[in-house]
Amino acid sequence: MMKIEKTSKFLYECSDCGKQYTPNGIHYLCPVCAATNTTALPPKGVLKLIYPWEDIKKKYLDFDDLKTSGFQAILPVKSMESFSYLNIGKTPLYRTNTIDNHDLPFTVFLKDDAQNPSFSFKDRASSLVSAFAKENNINTIVAASTGNAGSSLACICAAQKQNAIILVPESAPLAKLTQILMYGARIVPVKGTYDDAFDLSIAATEAFQWYNRNTAFNPLTIEGKKTAALELFDQMGSKFPDRIYVPCGDGVIISGIYKGFEDLFTLGYLQKMPKIIAVQSDKSDNLVRNITQNTFTIKAASTIADSISVDIPRNYHMAAGFLKKYDGEGLLVTDHEIMEASALLSKNTGLFAEPAAATAFAGLWKHHRSGSIPEGSNNIVMLTGSGLKDLRAVQSLLDMPQAIEPDIKHLKNIGL
């Protein structure tokens, strides 16, 4: 068990070379590993936070003790007062056993993170980054985003009276861009892909000394996202689920879920790690496809699920490491299956998820059809964003009727 200096609440540890750094100043990637990075491959050197586990065990005898503190002992903040007043996390976990009037041989739990303030999972990471910035007197935060991370950061910064600068690919959905502007952030459309916007945001961080929120660059984002795993453990009655289906793009959400459960496992509160399924569109499969290959190759992403449309999965190495270490699984679904899952989910549960979020449900449904889900098992689907984020994507599913005259005979004629 590693030891942390008494003066440090945590240490940064490189997920590739294992080198450790004390939390003095701002840390992004491990400088040793980052020195060999290129823009053509997923970066190495993503940092992972580790805490004085033995000291925490002595102070918090069980999970409930840790929960009562707001999990502050395993979060990189000095005070919980540094977070905004917005209600981040603590999202509902809905249970269902029936789809299309058919009983399922297993139980599905739907973690609805669309109920966060900006309607996406990304608020968890933005909230922690904002709190850290507040404690360190940082007032300007920059991020590259296809929309959700940007609208999330803009939302939290509005509440915290901080400046947000969001770089987005010019193809980002209008609803997400509208959110960003309404929250008062500065938006900069970039000609090119998310990866182009990401690289420009890194250059801006160096040039203007802005604080960068980018996932798989700022290690605090993973700590923010791990809070979902802590909530799930609590909502499941301090038990681990059999399977968790997670939509994947960059690989940061799945890394956050793994990190949360790994922290609980290290503290002895969890006796076994759950099986986590990384679900991607087959039109944006650069994480799942490469896990089983010796050489990383890139296929241009073109999925309808814009939030997980990624050419270079920035957190590939950490995500792949977690999946291999804890016997996770990669699963590909088609865009047709994603849209089918979105409609199925909405009509059966009342939960309208954006395509990226519906990807996780598409993964569960594909496993169900193939008979891969054990009977009687508990399965969690991470719903990471609201369907209102991208109404354009679901237009092909809709048949909007024509208006009728305000007369009862016309209402009778349409055969309701």
C-alpha positions in Angstrom: 0.0 0.0 0.0 1.6 3.3 -1.1 2.0 6.1 1.4 1.1 9.7 0.9 2.9 12.6 2.6 0.9 13.8 5.6 0.8 17.3 4.0 -0.9 15.9 0.9 -4.5 14.8 0.7 -3.8 12.9 -2.5 -1.1 12.2 -5.0 -1.2 12.1 -8.8 0.0 8.9 -10.3 0.7 8.3 -14.0 -1.6 5.6 -15.3 1.1 4.5 -17.7 4.6 4.8 -16.1 3.4 4.9 -12.4 5.4 8.1 -11.6 3.9 10.1 -8.7 3.5 13.8 -8.3 2.5 15.9 -5.3 -0.5 18.2 -5.9 1.5 21.5 -6.0 0.2 23.8 -8.7 -1.8 22.6 -11.8 -1.2 19.1 -13.2 -2.5 17.8 -16.4 -0.6 14.9 -18.1 2.5 13.1 -16.8 5.3 15.2 -18.3 7.5 12.2 -18.9 4.9 10.2 -20.9 3.5 13.3 -22.5 6.8 14.1 -24.1 6.4 11.2 -26.5 2.8 11.9 -27.4 1.7 12.7 -30.9 -1.6 14.1 -32.2 -2.1 10.9 -34.3 -2.5 8.5 -31.3 -4.3 8.5 -27.9 -2.1 10.4 -25.4 -0.2 8.6 -22.7 0.4 10.0 -19.2 -3.2 10.6 -18.0 -2.9 11.0 -14.3 -4.9 9.1 -11.6 -5.5 10.4 -8.1 -4.6 8.1 -5.2 -5.4 8.8 -1.5 -4.0 7.7 1.9 -6.2 4.6 2.0 -5.1 3.3 5.4 -5.8 6.6 7.1 -9.2 6.8 5.4 -10.0 3.3 6.6 -9.2 4.2 10.2 -11.3 7.4 10.1 -14.3 6.0 8.1 -15.1 2.5 9.3 -17.6 1.7 6.7 -19.2 3.1 3.6 -22.0 4.9 5.5 -19.4 6.9 7.4 -17.7 8.0 4.2 -21.1 8.8 2.6 -22.0 11.0 5.6 -19.0 13.2 4.9 -20.1 13.7 1.3 -17.2 11.5 0.2 -14.8 14.5 0.8 -12.0 12.2 1.9 -11.8 10.7 -1.6 -12.3 14.0 -3.5 -9.6 16.5 -4.3 -11.2 19.5 -2.6 -10.5 21.2 0.7 -14.1 21.9 1.5 -17.5 20.8 0.2 -18.5 24.5 0.3 -16.4 25.0 -2.8 -19.0 23.3 -4.9 -21.8 25.4 -6.5 -25.3 25.5 -5.0 -26.7 23.5 -7.9 -27.8 20.0 -7.2 -25.1 17.9 -9.0 -25.4 14.1 -9.0 -27.8 12.3 -6.6 -29.7 11.3 -9.7 -32.5 8.7 -9.6 -32.0 5.0 -10.3 -35.2 3.6 -11.8 -36.0 -0.1 -11.9 -37.9 -2.0 -14.6 -38.6 -5.6 -15.4 -40.9 -5.1 -18.4 -40.4 -3.9 -21.9 -43.2 -3.8 -24.5 -45.5 -5.7 -22.1 -43.1 -8.6 -21.9 -41.4 -9.6 -18.6 -37.6 -9.6 -18.7 -35.8 -12.5 -17.1 -33.5 -10.0 -15.4 -33.8 -6.6 -13.8 -32.8 -3.3 -15.4 -31.8 -0.2 -13.4 -31.7 3.1 -15.3 -29.3 5.7 -13.9 -30.9 8.9 -15.2 -28.1 11.5 -15.2 -30.1 13.7 -17.6 -31.6 15.1 -14.4 -28.4 17.0 -13.7 -28.6 20.8 -14.1 -27.4 20.9 -17.7 -29.1 17.6 -18.4 -26.0 15.5 -18.7 -23.5 13.3 -16.8 -20.8 15.9 -17.6 -22.0 18.1 -14.7 -20.2 15.7 -12.3 -16.8 16.5 -13.9 -17.5 20.2 -14.4 -18.6 20.7 -10.8 -15.4 19.3 -9.4 -13.2 21.2 -11.8 -15.1 24.4 -11.0 -14.7 23.8 -7.2 -11.0 23.2 -7.6 -10.6 26.3 -9.6 -12.5 28.3 -7.0 -10.2 27.0 -4.2 -7.2 28.0 -6.3 -8.4 31.5 -7.3 -8.8 30.5 -11.0 -11.5 32.4 -12.8 -11.3 31.3 -16.4 -11.9 27.7 -17.6 -11.6 26.4 -21.1 -12.9 23.2 -22.7 -13.3 21.5 -26.0 -16.6 19.8 -26.5 -19.1 18.4 -28.9 -21.7 20.1 -26.8 -22.4 18.3 -23.5 -19.2 19.1 -21.7 -19.3 22.7 -23.0 -22.9 23.3 -21.9 -22.1 21.6 -18.6 -19.1 23.8 -17.9 -21.0 26.9 -19.0 -23.8 26.0 -16.6 -21.6 25.4 -13.6 -19.5 28.5 -14.3 -22.6 30.7 -14.4 -23.5 29.5 -10.9 -20.0 30.0 -9.6 -19.4 33.4 -11.3 -16.5 32.0 -13.4 -15.7 32.6 -17.0 -16.1 29.7 -19.4 -14.7 29.5 -22.9 -15.9 26.6 -25.0 -14.4 25.4 -28.3 -16.8 23.3 -30.3 -16.7 21.6 -33.8 -18.9 23.7 -36.1 -21.2 20.6 -36.6 -22.2 20.5 -32.9 -26.0 20.2 -32.3 -27.8 23.5 -32.1 -29.5 22.7 -28.8 -26.2 22.2 -27.0 -24.8 25.4 -28.6 -27.9 27.3 -27.5 -27.3 26.1 -23.9 -23.8 27.3 -23.9 -24.7 30.8 -25.1 -27.7 31.1 -22.7 -25.4 30.3 -19.8 -23.3 33.3 -20.8 -20.2 31.4 -21.9 -18.0 32.4 -24.8 -18.3 29.9 -27.6 -15.8 29.5 -30.3 -16.8 27.2 -33.3 -13.9 25.4 -34.8 -13.7 24.3 -38.4 -13.0 20.6 -38.1 -13.6 17.7 -35.6 -13.8 17.5 -31.9 -10.1 16.4 -32.0 -9.2 19.6 -33.7 -11.1 21.6 -31.1 -9.4 19.6 -28.3 -5.9 20.3 -29.7 -6.7 24.0 -30.1 -7.9 24.2 -26.5 -4.6 22.7 -25.3 -2.7 25.3 -27.3 -4.9 28.0 -25.8 -4.2 26.7 -22.3 -0.5 27.1 -22.9 -0.8 30.5 -24.6 -3.3 32.2 -22.3 -2.8 30.2 -19.0 -6.5 29.3 -18.9 -7.5 26.3 -16.7 -8.4 23.4 -18.9 -11.4 21.1 -18.1 -10.8 18.6 -21.0 -11.4 15.0 -20.1 -8.4 12.7 -20.4 -6.3 15.8 -19.8 -7.4 17.3 -16.5 -7.3 14.3 -14.1 -10.0 15.9 -11.8 -12.7 15.1 -14.4 -12.3 11.4 -13.7 -12.7 12.1 -10.0 -15.9 14.0 -10.7 -17.3 11.2 -12.8 -16.5 8.5 -10.3 -19.1 10.0 -8.0 -21.7 8.1 -10.1 -20.2 4.8 -9.0 -20.3 5.9 -5.3 -24.0 6.7 -5.8 -24.8 3.5 -7.5 -23.2 1.5 -4.7 -25.3 3.4 -2.2 -28.5 3.1 -4.3 -28.0 -0.7 -4.7 -27.8 -1.1 -0.9 -24.0 -1.3 -0.7 -23.9 -4.1 -3.1 -22.4 -4.3 -6.5 -24.5 -4.8 -9.6 -23.9 -7.8 -12.0 -23.4 -5.6 -15.0 -23.1 -1.9 -15.9 -23.6 -0.7 -19.5 -21.7 2.5 -20.3 -21.6 4.5 -23.5 -18.1 5.2 -24.6 -16.4 7.8 -26.8 -13.2 9.1 -25.2 -13.3 6.4 -22.5 -13.5 8.9 -19.6 -16.9 8.1 -18.2 -16.2 4.4 -18.1 -12.8 5.2 -16.4 -14.6 7.3 -13.9 -17.1 4.5 -13.1 -14.2 2.0 -12.7 -12.2 4.5 -10.6 -15.2 4.9 -8.2 -15.7 1.2 -7.7 -11.9 0.6 -7.5 -11.7 3.2 -4.7 -14.4 1.4 -2.8 -12.7 -1.9 -3.4 -9.4 -0.6 -2.2 -11.1 0.7 1.0 -12.6 -2.8 1.6 -16.2 -1.6 1.2 -16.6 -3.6 -2.0 -15.6 -7.2 -2.2 -15.8 -7.7 -5.9 -15.7 -5.5 -9.0 -18.8 -5.4 -11.2 -18.6 -6.4 -14.9 -18.7 -3.2 -17.0 -19.6 -3.2 -20.6 -18.1 -0.5 -22.9 -20.7 0.2 -25.6 -19.8 2.0 -28.8 -21.4 2.7 -32.1 -19.8 0.6 -34.9 -19.4 3.9 -36.7 -17.2 5.2 -33.9 -15.4 2.2 -32.5 -11.9 3.4 -32.0 -11.8 2.4 -28.3 -13.5 -1.1 -28.4 -12.0 -2.2 -31.7 -8.4 -1.4 -30.6 -8.5 -3.2 -27.3 -7.9 -6.5 -29.0 -5.3 -5.2 -31.5 -1.6 -4.9 -31.2 -1.4 -1.7 -33.2 -3.7 1.3 -32.6 -5.5 2.2 -35.8 -8.0 5.1 -36.4 -11.3 4.9 -38.3 -13.0 8.2 -39.0 -16.1 8.4 -36.8 -19.5 9.2 -38.3 -22.1 8.1 -35.8 -25.4 9.8 -35.2 -24.4 9.7 -31.5 -22.4 12.9 -31.6 -21.4 12.9 -28.0 -19.4 9.7 -28.5 -18.2 10.4 -32.0 -14.5 10.3 -31.5 -11.6 9.6 -33.8 -8.9 9.5 -31.1 -10.2 8.3 -27.7 -8.2 10.5 -25.4 -8.5 8.3 -22.4 -7.9 5.1 -24.3 -5.0 3.7 -22.3 -6.7 4.1 -18.9 -10.0 2.8 -20.1 -8.4 -0.2 -21.9 -6.3 -0.8 -18.7 -9.4 -0.9 -16.5 -11.3 -3.2 -18.9 -8.5 -5.7 -19.1 -7.7 -5.6 -15.4 -11.3 -6.1 -14.2 -12.5 -8.4 -17.0 -14.7 -5.8 -18.7 -16.2 -6.2 -22.2 -16.4 -4.1 -25.3 -19.6 -4.2 -27.4 -20.5 -2.5 -30.7 -24.0 -1.6 -31.8 -25.2 0.0 -35.1 -26.7 3.4 -35.4 -30.0 1.7 -36.3 -29.9 -0.2 -33.0 -29.1 3.0 -31.1 -32.2 4.8 -32.6 -34.3 1.7 -32.0 -33.2 1.6 -28.4 -33.9 5.3 -28.0 -37.5 4.8 -29.1 -37.9 1.6 -27.0 -36.6 3.4 -23.9 -38.8 6.4 -24.3 -42.0 4.5 -25.0 -41.5 2.0 -22.2 -40.0 4.1 -19.4 -40.7 7.8 -20.0 -37.0 8.5 -20.2 -36.0 10.3 -23.4 -32.2 9.8 -23.9 -30.0 11.4 -26.5 -28.4 8.9 -28.9 -25.1 8.7 -27.0 -27.0 7.7 -23.8 -29.3 5.4 -25.7 -26.2 3.6 -26.9 -25.8 2.0 -23.5 -29.4 0.7 -23.6 -28.8 -0.5 -27.1 -25.9 -2.6 -25.7 -28.1 -4.2 -23.1 -30.9 -4.9 -25.6 -28.4 -6.5 -28.0 -27.2 -8.7 -25.2 -30.8 -9.6 -24.3 -31.6 -10.6 -27.8 -28.5 -12.9 -28.0 -29.3 -14.4 -24.6 -26.1 -13.1 -23.0 -27.6 -11.6 -19.9 -27.9 -14.1 -16.9 -31.3 -14.8 -15.7 -32.1 -13.0 -12.4 -29.2 -10.6 -12.8 -29.1 -6.9 -11.9 -28.1 -4.7 -14.8 -27.5 -1.0 -14.7 -27.7 1.2 -17.8 -26.0 4.6 -17.6 -28.2 7.2 -19.3 -25.8 10.1 -19.7 -27.8 12.9 -21.4 -31.3 14.1 -22.3 -32.9 13.5 -25.7 -33.7 17.2 -25.8 -29.9 17.8 -26.4 -30.2 16.7 -30.0 -33.8 16.6 -31.4 -32.4 16.5 -35.0 -31.1 13.0 -34.4 -34.5 11.5 -33.7 -36.5 13.1 -36.6 -36.3 9.9 -38.6 -38.3 8.2 -35.9 -41.1 10.6 -36.0 -44.2 11.0 -38.1 -45.6 14.4 -37.2 -49.3 14.5 -38.1 -51.0 17.3 -40.0 -53.2 19.8 -38.2 -57.0 19.3 -38.3 -59.9 21.7 -38.2 -61.2 22.3 -34.6 -64.3 20.2 -35.2 -65.2 16.9 -33.5 -66.0 15.2 -36.8 -62.4 15.7 -38.0 -61.2 14.3 -34.7 -63.3 11.2 -35.3 -62.1 10.8 -38.8 -58.4 10.4 -37.9 -59.2 7.2 -36.1 -57.9 7.8 -32.6 
